[in-house]
Amino acid sequence: MCGIVGYVGHGAVKASEVLLAGLKKLEYRGYDSAGIAQIVPGQPTLHRLRAKGKLDNLAAKIAEEQIEATIGIGHTRWATHGKPEEYNAHPHTNRSQTLAVVQNGIIENYHSLRQQLREQGYEFASDTDTEVIPHLIDSFLRDNTLLRAVCQAVKRLQGAFALAILCVYYPDQIILVRQQAPLVIGLGKGENFCASDTPALAPYTRSVLPLENGEIARLTAKGVELFNFNGDPIKLRPPQTLNWNPVLIEKQGFRHFMLKEIYEQPGVIRSGIAKFLQDDDTIELGLPGDALERVKQIQIVACGTSWHAGLVGKHLLEQIAQIPTTVSYASEYRYAPPPFVPDTLVIGVTQSGETADTLAALELAKSRGHKCLGITNRTDSSLSRIAHYLLDTQAGIEIGVAATKTFTAQLLTFYWLALFLQPDNPKKAELTLGLRQLPAHIERILESQERYIEQLAHKFSHTQDFIFIGRGINYPIALEGALKLKEISYIHGEGYPAGEMKHGPIALLDEAVPVVAIATPGVVYEKVLSNAQEAKARDAQLIGVAPLTDPAAREIFDHILPIPVVDELLSPLLTVIPLQLLAYHIAAHRGLDVDQPRNLAKSVTVE
């Protein structure tokens, strides 16, 4: 959830420059404070700088100090325990300021550890769970090496965590720990790096070594050693090659990453078609031949936007593949799993591949004997080490916190999966032809509508409440449209099945509450238009995501965000585009930080 960066090198490079640059590459993950700690030659204590708010505040402090150091750790914090204040920012230290720790994750037993440490005379300066760690290591350090002290300390910790540890008594090394939270080592020449995500490493190296759960690493400028939590050496694995284009993490002339990523969606769909759809319309998933044999039931686990993709996936898997499918919030699945049914496939959907709730749900499903399939755009993530099988959505890295291109890529993956599971579906040829035409349709929507939607957004930038409605396969798109608006504009929005409006939500409607209706030709088209009429009768302004060619739609809606007419099963890949643009332009017009909305994080690595 937060960002970790570490550097150990030589005198030609300032550690603070590497740390700050790395933290900037991790800004997209979401944060509310930041800090670094360095070992300065000849100084008896660590040099620590922390700042509340954006990295610019920390950068200003770093520029003032001009410290010469070749080893350090840095962190961007997303608050869990304690308010986003400087005293809660990482790194946290022991009382003598000789040892510093940065942490991602949550220490679940920190209350009891804090009490035990207080009884030993330790004092606490923050409200965080992290601060127990430097004190705990310190309590073991008197009679042990740093590595041994860390080993003893981490065996006392309960929860999910990734740690980077610095100590002035060991000025040439950083100790790293991974337990259910991502941490990657970057290997250089005469210098080495660590980070919680690979964008921080990309400018310096393509050679990376992801840590596994239960591993400790000792990182020096000369190399890396691996150990288990008992301190026993582990054979070093061959490094992996970082294989993605660093241009993806640049704005390339767009005002925000989110807008850039909205415009990347036609390319993402073309990449998915090239990867999975063969010239003869067969679907090739690249899975072992028996991977999906005898699947009689499917359970989808996901969170947030990925959960909405799962709802569309359920519709496709049931209507195309004819396989009963359920969708569960991953955070609920773990504590109330459905009854065991043999031959169940459990699908975990997560854009980052690190979503803690989804990974925990898959771990449980795996322990129950289910086959597990992961859908993600980060194949180098923890998901790849839990799921039996993995499908790469072909979306590439996404920087904007609010998911856009990763959502459409997840949707597309469910189309491939449904058609693969039922290759004899009578509509297969029609659907594959429609899928091939989608990139051009989306490009036309973007080219023809963005300016109009930008102007429309001005009209609603001070609105306090929105209602989004849809039916059938587009009900999840109503949920997604509401979520996008909430995430980046901070305007309250709710999504409902259109037929449910009259069962309660209609009480909210008046001229101040606009209603966005997704109305695409198909089996429920007239029903949605009828439901929209009900809202219009209560003076609500109506925005329709609908075909412009239908006179009925032009008569009913005050504003139309037109989409091409396609098969209803394919429509979610089009209807979501205007809703993304509407949310984006409302937020941008309000002057908000679209790419890094308040209180949110890109990769939610805590439960």
Legacy VTK file of the C-alpha trace (Angstrom):
# vtk DataFile Version 3.0
C-alpha trace
ASCII
DATASET POLYDATA
POINTS 607 float
0.000 0.000 0.000
2.820 2.333 0.953
6.108 2.706 -0.881
9.501 1.390 0.223
12.813 2.282 -1.419
16.345 1.389 -0.345
19.799 2.078 -1.771
23.332 1.016 -0.943
26.128 2.035 -3.264
29.305 3.996 -3.745
30.486 7.564 -3.289
29.609 8.703 -6.807
25.866 8.626 -6.058
23.935 10.370 -3.296
21.581 7.961 -1.560
19.044 10.747 -0.991
18.729 11.371 -4.742
18.024 7.709 -5.471
15.586 7.455 -2.580
13.636 10.555 -3.561
13.500 9.558 -7.230
12.311 6.091 -6.279
9.610 7.422 -3.984
8.387 9.700 -6.783
7.962 6.630 -8.999
5.815 5.103 -6.243
3.608 8.159 -5.678
0.831 6.483 -7.647
0.376 3.950 -4.857
-1.103 6.685 -2.649
0.415 8.262 0.470
0.042 11.071 2.981
3.559 11.481 4.406
7.109 10.503 3.531
10.569 10.171 4.993
14.103 8.870 4.562
16.885 7.683 6.885
20.575 7.586 5.944
23.853 6.575 7.512
26.298 9.479 7.350
29.979 8.485 7.738
31.383 9.577 11.079
28.012 10.356 12.663
26.924 8.241 15.684
23.229 8.400 14.823
21.097 8.051 11.734
20.144 11.098 9.743
16.350 11.110 9.403
14.056 13.494 7.561
10.254 13.241 7.509
7.460 15.407 6.170
3.676 15.408 6.126
1.936 15.674 2.764
3.424 15.461 -0.699
6.991 14.502 -1.563
7.775 18.115 -2.451
7.757 18.846 1.282
10.318 16.127 1.920
12.358 17.167 -1.125
12.639 20.705 0.255
14.064 19.376 3.523
16.522 17.141 1.664
17.697 20.090 -0.443
18.329 22.146 2.703
20.388 19.449 4.415
22.629 18.371 1.473
23.721 15.185 3.239
26.475 13.023 1.709
25.505 9.389 2.245
25.672 6.231 0.160
23.148 4.098 2.025
19.569 4.797 3.059
15.937 3.774 3.153
12.829 5.753 2.236
9.088 5.444 2.603
5.775 6.942 1.546
3.069 6.219 4.119
-0.655 5.641 3.650
-2.099 6.028 7.139
-3.553 2.978 8.867
-2.569 3.381 12.529
-2.439 7.032 13.506
-3.197 10.240 11.660
-1.130 11.427 8.676
1.210 13.586 10.758
4.982 13.917 10.642
5.443 12.124 13.950
3.701 9.086 12.474
5.722 9.139 9.244
8.347 6.489 8.531
11.181 5.718 9.092
10.709 4.921 12.768
13.732 4.513 15.015
14.849 3.097 18.327
15.390 5.512 21.205
19.112 6.023 20.457
18.386 6.858 16.811
20.846 4.200 15.695
18.360 1.874 14.012
15.563 2.720 11.573
12.722 0.709 10.032
10.271 1.309 7.220
7.301 -1.017 6.882
4.447 -1.858 4.552
1.577 -3.900 5.932
0.074 -4.230 9.390
1.444 -5.708 12.620
-1.654 -7.296 14.119
-0.207 -7.927 17.596
1.390 -4.516 18.023
-0.784 -3.693 21.085
0.645 -6.552 23.138
4.180 -5.940 21.836
3.928 -2.253 22.710
2.862 -3.115 26.258
5.707 -5.610 26.693
8.253 -3.109 25.377
6.926 -0.369 27.657
7.446 -2.704 30.607
11.076 -2.983 29.473
11.422 0.805 29.538
10.873 1.631 25.871
8.995 4.823 25.025
6.873 5.495 21.939
6.692 8.699 19.949
4.050 7.713 17.392
0.632 6.085 17.132
1.791 3.542 14.563
2.079 -0.216 14.687
5.474 0.077 12.964
7.271 1.706 15.871
7.284 -1.515 17.864
9.656 -3.032 15.280
12.794 -0.882 15.831
12.355 -1.195 19.603
11.862 -4.954 19.343
14.984 -5.360 17.192
16.874 -3.099 19.570
15.921 -5.356 22.486
17.637 -8.292 20.759
20.577 -6.361 19.335
22.659 -6.202 22.493
23.620 -9.874 22.282
23.277 -10.509 18.526
24.312 -9.340 15.100
21.792 -7.190 13.268
20.699 -10.151 11.146
20.157 -12.380 14.189
18.315 -9.623 16.042
15.992 -9.168 13.063
15.390 -12.919 12.891
14.365 -13.024 16.543
12.175 -9.940 16.185
10.248 -10.975 13.068
9.302 -14.298 14.651
7.434 -12.241 17.274
5.465 -10.275 14.657
2.005 -11.309 13.517
0.460 -9.937 10.345
1.572 -9.033 6.840
4.675 -6.920 6.460
7.625 -5.901 4.325
10.536 -4.282 6.160
13.723 -2.426 5.311
16.088 -1.929 8.251
19.145 0.294 8.677
21.610 0.388 11.598
24.633 2.664 12.116
26.595 -0.227 13.654
26.318 -2.043 10.316
26.899 0.861 7.919
27.303 -1.193 4.757
24.052 -3.177 4.772
20.277 -3.013 4.608
18.255 -5.875 6.044
15.039 -6.705 4.178
12.139 -8.863 5.345
9.108 -10.108 3.449
5.989 -11.682 4.947
2.824 -11.411 2.805
3.766 -7.963 1.437
5.797 -7.331 -1.740
9.475 -6.413 -1.720
11.837 -6.572 -4.705
15.625 -6.282 -4.898
17.239 -4.512 -7.844
20.754 -5.644 -8.741
23.312 -3.167 -10.090
27.096 -2.896 -10.449
28.689 -1.686 -7.249
25.251 -0.643 -6.029
22.005 -2.390 -5.174
18.439 -1.314 -4.588
15.173 -2.446 -3.062
11.598 -1.305 -3.509
8.035 -2.354 -2.878
7.280 -2.075 -6.599
9.379 -2.247 -9.758
8.790 1.285 -11.182
11.202 2.577 -8.543
13.884 0.218 -9.854
13.314 0.622 -13.606
15.560 3.689 -14.101
18.534 1.871 -12.556
18.364 -1.818 -13.433
16.457 -4.493 -15.318
17.779 -7.288 -13.081
15.430 -7.932 -10.153
14.987 -10.515 -7.424
11.547 -10.613 -5.761
11.688 -11.832 -2.171
9.475 -14.760 -1.219
7.366 -14.970 1.937
9.413 -15.864 4.983
12.690 -14.583 3.528
15.246 -12.126 4.876
17.862 -10.498 2.668
21.129 -8.779 3.552
21.790 -6.175 0.892
25.221 -4.569 0.408
26.843 -2.691 -2.462
28.598 -5.924 -3.436
25.591 -8.248 -3.531
22.747 -9.940 -1.715
22.411 -12.913 0.649
19.157 -14.693 1.480
18.097 -16.284 4.780
14.985 -17.785 6.322
13.459 -16.481 9.550
15.750 -18.792 11.530
18.771 -17.116 9.971
19.718 -20.144 7.892
21.208 -19.292 4.476
19.043 -19.868 1.391
20.511 -20.580 -2.026
20.373 -17.454 -4.161
17.910 -17.713 -7.047
18.747 -16.431 -10.534
17.441 -12.869 -10.973
14.518 -12.053 -13.232
14.588 -9.532 -16.061
12.263 -6.583 -15.690
10.297 -6.635 -18.915
8.158 -3.546 -19.391
8.480 -0.197 -21.071
9.422 2.689 -18.722
7.586 5.048 -21.104
4.378 3.666 -19.565
5.122 5.579 -16.375
5.421 8.939 -18.165
2.462 11.226 -18.956
3.478 11.738 -22.592
1.799 15.125 -22.871
-1.443 14.277 -21.082
-2.514 16.422 -18.162
-3.002 13.411 -15.912
-2.091 9.736 -15.996
-5.775 8.873 -15.705
-6.624 10.625 -18.962
-3.639 9.023 -20.679
-4.773 5.614 -19.491
-8.351 6.208 -20.667
-6.913 6.890 -24.115
-4.736 3.761 -23.930
-7.778 1.478 -23.796
-8.094 0.834 -27.548
-4.455 -0.264 -27.558
-5.004 -2.475 -24.521
-7.894 -4.237 -26.262
-5.807 -4.677 -29.420
-3.064 -6.251 -27.295
-5.607 -8.627 -25.743
-6.927 -9.602 -29.161
-3.403 -10.233 -30.432
-2.575 -12.333 -27.370
-5.701 -14.463 -26.969
-7.794 -14.432 -30.171
-6.442 -16.489 -33.063
-7.104 -15.819 -36.740
-9.560 -18.737 -36.863
-11.480 -17.309 -33.851
-10.195 -19.932 -31.409
-9.214 -18.675 -27.972
-5.719 -19.528 -26.749
-5.204 -18.802 -23.053
-1.743 -20.344 -22.776
-2.812 -22.604 -19.900
-2.014 -26.309 -19.475
-4.418 -28.499 -21.421
-6.160 -29.866 -18.328
-6.204 -26.588 -16.377
-9.903 -25.855 -16.788
-11.273 -29.346 -17.332
-14.356 -30.462 -15.399
-15.172 -26.971 -14.112
-18.746 -27.163 -12.828
-18.871 -23.979 -10.771
-16.902 -20.745 -10.654
-16.352 -18.422 -7.705
-14.920 -14.950 -8.366
-13.218 -13.027 -5.546
-12.197 -9.401 -5.957
-12.350 -5.898 -4.457
-13.453 -2.481 -5.703
-13.308 -1.994 -9.462
-12.128 -5.590 -9.915
-15.310 -6.725 -8.145
-17.335 -4.832 -10.722
-15.361 -6.597 -13.458
-16.212 -9.856 -11.711
-19.931 -9.036 -11.858
-19.689 -8.590 -15.631
-17.618 -11.775 -15.710
-20.385 -13.659 -13.905
-22.865 -12.566 -16.567
-20.556 -13.708 -19.361
-19.625 -17.020 -17.758
-23.264 -17.882 -17.140
-24.694 -16.605 -20.432
-21.876 -17.704 -22.767
-20.230 -20.624 -20.965
-23.357 -21.767 -19.058
-21.370 -22.285 -15.838
-22.957 -21.234 -12.511
-20.871 -18.391 -11.083
-20.837 -16.407 -7.842
-19.005 -13.163 -7.086
-17.785 -12.403 -3.564
-16.000 -9.477 -2.021
-12.624 -10.981 -1.213
-12.692 -9.379 2.234
-15.879 -11.320 3.036
-15.031 -14.615 1.326
-12.244 -15.405 3.771
-14.549 -15.255 6.785
-17.697 -16.738 5.244
-16.645 -19.034 2.383
-19.428 -20.733 0.423
-20.043 -24.458 0.945
-17.439 -26.658 -0.696
-18.424 -27.907 -4.157
-16.070 -30.228 -6.076
-14.715 -29.067 -9.444
-14.950 -25.405 -8.480
-12.640 -22.883 -10.106
-11.866 -19.833 -7.956
-10.829 -16.721 -9.885
-8.999 -13.905 -8.129
-9.125 -10.565 -9.944
-6.648 -7.857 -8.894
-4.978 -5.198 -11.017
-1.898 -5.005 -8.795
-1.638 -8.690 -7.981
-0.956 -7.597 -4.396
-4.457 -6.914 -3.017
-4.242 -8.441 0.453
-7.906 -9.446 0.737
-7.894 -11.151 -2.665
-4.647 -12.996 -1.983
-5.978 -14.190 1.393
-9.203 -15.400 -0.250
-7.220 -17.352 -2.841
-4.997 -18.864 -0.156
-8.120 -20.125 1.585
-9.607 -21.466 -1.653
-6.335 -23.201 -2.445
-6.229 -24.796 1.013
-9.738 -26.169 0.392
-8.531 -27.964 -2.706
-9.944 -25.599 -5.351
-8.108 -24.730 -8.534
-7.194 -21.037 -8.499
-6.876 -18.744 -11.494
-5.509 -15.212 -11.220
-6.423 -12.319 -13.517
-4.002 -9.377 -13.288
-1.876 -6.929 -15.210
1.128 -7.558 -12.923
2.395 -11.071 -13.576
5.469 -10.403 -11.403
3.253 -9.963 -8.334
2.412 -12.130 -5.325
-0.624 -13.442 -7.182
1.672 -15.440 -9.458
3.004 -17.332 -6.450
-0.457 -18.225 -5.087
-2.681 -18.977 -8.083
-2.231 -22.233 -9.961
-2.754 -20.408 -13.253
-2.418 -16.800 -14.332
-3.934 -14.700 -17.117
-2.133 -11.478 -18.037
-4.714 -8.854 -19.001
-2.172 -7.115 -21.267
-2.916 -3.735 -19.676
0.617 -2.982 -18.534
1.312 -0.830 -15.511
-1.357 1.683 -14.500
-0.347 4.813 -12.587
-3.656 6.560 -11.903
-5.118 5.324 -8.629
-8.605 5.101 -10.156
-8.570 2.045 -12.420
-9.532 2.631 -16.046
-7.592 0.611 -18.595
-7.088 -2.236 -16.142
-10.866 -2.481 -15.729
-11.524 -2.819 -19.455
-8.640 -5.292 -19.695
-10.184 -7.393 -16.914
-13.542 -7.321 -18.708
-11.902 -8.434 -21.925
-10.201 -11.317 -20.129
-13.592 -12.595 -18.977
-14.779 -12.616 -22.603
-11.786 -14.782 -23.555
-12.391 -17.077 -20.599
-16.110 -17.497 -21.290
-15.547 -18.221 -24.991
-12.732 -20.636 -24.143
-14.940 -22.553 -21.730
-17.737 -22.782 -24.296
-16.110 -22.838 -27.766
-19.329 -24.085 -29.387
-21.467 -21.122 -28.351
-23.658 -20.279 -31.382
-22.850 -16.565 -31.012
-19.074 -17.065 -30.936
-18.384 -15.813 -34.485
-20.594 -12.770 -33.942
-18.957 -11.972 -30.620
-15.367 -12.377 -31.827
-16.099 -10.141 -34.817
-17.583 -7.557 -32.469
-14.564 -7.773 -30.181
-12.237 -7.109 -33.109
-14.211 -3.954 -33.918
-14.205 -2.578 -30.373
-10.898 -0.617 -30.480
-12.150 1.472 -33.403
-15.479 2.075 -31.630
-13.695 3.279 -28.473
-11.427 5.558 -30.491
-14.492 7.173 -32.073
-16.061 7.713 -28.627
-12.878 9.369 -27.365
-12.433 11.529 -30.455
-16.032 12.683 -30.695
-17.126 12.984 -27.078
-14.351 14.210 -24.841
-14.836 17.905 -25.596
-18.613 17.614 -25.111
-18.205 15.671 -21.851
-15.685 18.241 -20.614
-18.252 21.011 -21.201
-21.012 18.932 -19.586
-18.805 18.330 -16.549
-18.765 22.065 -15.798
-22.530 21.909 -15.337
-22.253 19.231 -12.639
-19.003 20.149 -10.895
-20.884 21.463 -7.830
-23.414 18.647 -7.674
-23.461 16.761 -4.382
-25.181 13.513 -5.365
-25.413 11.365 -8.496
-27.435 8.237 -9.208
-26.260 5.718 -11.835
-28.636 3.053 -13.127
-28.285 0.085 -15.447
-29.755 -3.364 -15.943
-28.411 -6.781 -16.779
-24.800 -6.778 -17.900
-24.651 -2.975 -17.548
-25.709 -2.830 -13.897
-22.042 -3.380 -12.872
-21.097 -0.486 -15.163
-23.495 1.736 -13.214
-21.654 0.681 -10.056
-18.318 1.391 -11.706
-19.436 4.810 -12.948
-20.524 5.758 -9.428
-17.270 4.489 -7.955
-15.127 6.462 -10.402
-17.018 9.647 -9.550
-16.648 9.060 -5.808
-12.966 8.164 -6.011
-11.676 11.214 -7.840
-14.270 13.991 -7.534
-15.414 13.283 -3.925
-19.024 13.625 -5.091
-21.392 11.068 -3.645
-22.575 8.634 -6.299
-24.566 5.421 -6.049
-25.211 2.718 -8.599
-28.473 0.757 -8.686
-30.197 -1.788 -10.876
-32.577 0.440 -12.825
-35.597 -1.620 -11.787
-34.797 -1.035 -8.118
-35.149 2.743 -8.275
-38.839 2.593 -7.375
-38.092 0.430 -4.315
-36.486 3.200 -2.292
-33.798 5.294 -4.047
-36.415 7.253 -5.985
-37.063 9.114 -2.723
-33.731 10.874 -3.225
-34.619 12.364 -6.581
-35.259 16.015 -7.320
-33.813 18.639 -9.640
-30.513 18.620 -7.700
-29.809 14.878 -8.165
-28.872 13.937 -11.729
-29.445 10.372 -12.916
-27.088 8.658 -15.347
-28.838 5.813 -17.152
-27.026 3.195 -19.232
-29.453 2.278 -21.989
-28.104 0.009 -24.723
-30.247 -1.826 -27.277
-31.025 -5.343 -26.139
-33.432 -7.316 -23.992
-33.708 -4.661 -21.254
-33.453 -1.497 -23.367
-37.120 -0.478 -23.157
-37.141 -1.334 -19.446
-34.251 1.062 -18.763
-35.926 3.824 -20.768
-39.059 3.292 -18.719
-37.076 3.478 -15.476
-35.424 6.667 -16.709
-38.882 8.147 -17.315
-39.693 7.520 -13.666
-36.670 9.598 -12.679
-37.570 12.355 -15.128
-41.034 12.577 -13.614
-39.325 13.514 -10.317
-37.482 16.443 -11.982
-34.102 14.686 -12.073
-31.786 15.720 -14.885
-31.188 12.681 -17.080
-27.877 11.776 -18.683
-28.119 8.811 -21.014
-25.331 6.537 -22.173
-27.310 5.487 -25.216
-27.366 5.392 -29.014
-27.900 8.838 -30.486
-29.856 7.349 -33.393
-32.889 6.365 -31.302
-35.615 9.057 -31.223
-36.935 7.689 -27.921
-33.573 8.199 -26.254
-33.257 11.725 -27.673
-36.689 12.562 -26.299
-36.165 11.153 -22.808
-32.616 12.238 -21.949
-31.540 15.809 -21.266
-27.990 14.905 -22.289
-26.810 11.900 -24.293
-23.322 10.389 -24.190
-23.652 8.441 -27.447
-22.205 4.983 -28.006
-22.227 2.813 -31.135
-24.808 0.042 -31.312
-23.158 -3.311 -30.602
-24.295 -6.671 -29.294
-25.614 -6.149 -25.771
-23.101 -8.670 -24.410
-20.255 -6.457 -25.674
-21.712 -3.132 -24.547
-19.953 -2.823 -21.138
-16.636 -2.287 -22.930
-18.165 0.814 -24.530
-20.552 2.165 -21.900
-17.806 2.527 -19.299
-15.749 4.924 -21.456
-18.065 8.002 -21.249
-18.479 7.411 -17.505
-14.705 7.441 -17.019
-14.466 10.694 -18.959
-17.360 12.248 -17.024
-15.770 11.459 -13.663
-12.371 12.637 -14.874
-13.546 15.999 -16.192
-15.737 16.744 -13.172
-12.762 16.080 -10.881
-10.352 18.048 -13.075
-12.752 21.002 -13.222
-12.939 20.946 -9.417
-9.141 21.304 -9.351
-8.554 17.987 -7.584
-5.578 15.646 -7.675
-7.053 13.215 -10.166
-4.179 10.722 -10.169
-3.747 10.607 -6.398
-7.149 11.120 -4.779
-7.229 11.605 -1.037
-7.260 8.596 1.296
-6.832 6.082 -1.549
-3.976 3.802 -2.510
-3.303 2.001 -5.769
-2.161 -1.256 -4.273
-4.133 -2.184 -1.149
-1.743 -4.515 0.635
-3.498 -4.447 4.024
-6.725 -6.133 5.088
LINES 1 608
607 0 1 2 3 4 5 6 7 8 9 10 11 12 13 14 15 16 17 18 19 20 21 22 23 24 25 26 27 28 29 30 31 32 33 34 35 36 37 38 39 40 41 42 43 44 45 46 47 48 49 50 51 52 53 54 55 56 57 58 59 60 61 62 63 64 65 66 67 68 69 70 71 72 73 74 75 76 77 78 79 80 81 82 83 84 85 86 87 88 89 90 91 92 93 94 95 96 97 98 99 100 101 102 103 104 105 106 107 108 109 110 111 112 113 114 115 116 117 118 119 120 121 122 123 124 125 126 127 128 129 130 131 132 133 134 135 136 137 138 139 140 141 142 143 144 145 146 147 148 149 150 151 152 153 154 155 156 157 158 159 160 161 162 163 164 165 166 167 168 169 170 171 172 173 174 175 176 177 178 179 180 181 182 183 184 185 186 187 188 189 190 191 192 193 194 195 196 197 198 199 200 201 202 203 204 205 206 207 208 209 210 211 212 213 214 215 216 217 218 219 220 221 222 223 224 225 226 227 228 229 230 231 232 233 234 235 236 237 238 239 240 241 242 243 244 245 246 247 248 249 250 251 252 253 254 255 256 257 258 259 260 261 262 263 264 265 266 267 268 269 270 271 272 273 274 275 276 277 278 279 280 281 282 283 284 285 286 287 288 289 290 291 292 293 294 295 296 297 298 299 300 301 302 303 304 305 306 307 308 309 310 311 312 313 314 315 316 317 318 319 320 321 322 323 324 325 326 327 328 329 330 331 332 333 334 335 336 337 338 339 340 341 342 343 344 345 346 347 348 349 350 351 352 353 354 355 356 357 358 359 360 361 362 363 364 365 366 367 368 369 370 371 372 373 374 375 376 377 378 379 380 381 382 383 384 385 386 387 388 389 390 391 392 393 394 395 396 397 398 399 400 401 402 403 404 405 406 407 408 409 410 411 412 413 414 415 416 417 418 419 420 421 422 423 424 425 426 427 428 429 430 431 432 433 434 435 436 437 438 439 440 441 442 443 444 445 446 447 448 449 450 451 452 453 454 455 456 457 458 459 460 461 462 463 464 465 466 467 468 469 470 471 472 473 474 475 476 477 478 479 480 481 482 483 484 485 486 487 488 489 490 491 492 493 494 495 496 497 498 499 500 501 502 503 504 505 506 507 508 509 510 511 512 513 514 515 516 517 518 519 520 521 522 523 524 525 526 527 528 529 530 531 532 533 534 535 536 537 538 539 540 541 542 543 544 545 546 547 548 549 550 551 552 553 554 555 556 557 558 559 560 561 562 563 564 565 566 567 568 569 570 571 572 573 574 575 576 577 578 579 580 581 582 583 584 585 586 587 588 589 590 591 592 593 594 595 596 597 598 599 600 601 602 603 604 605 606
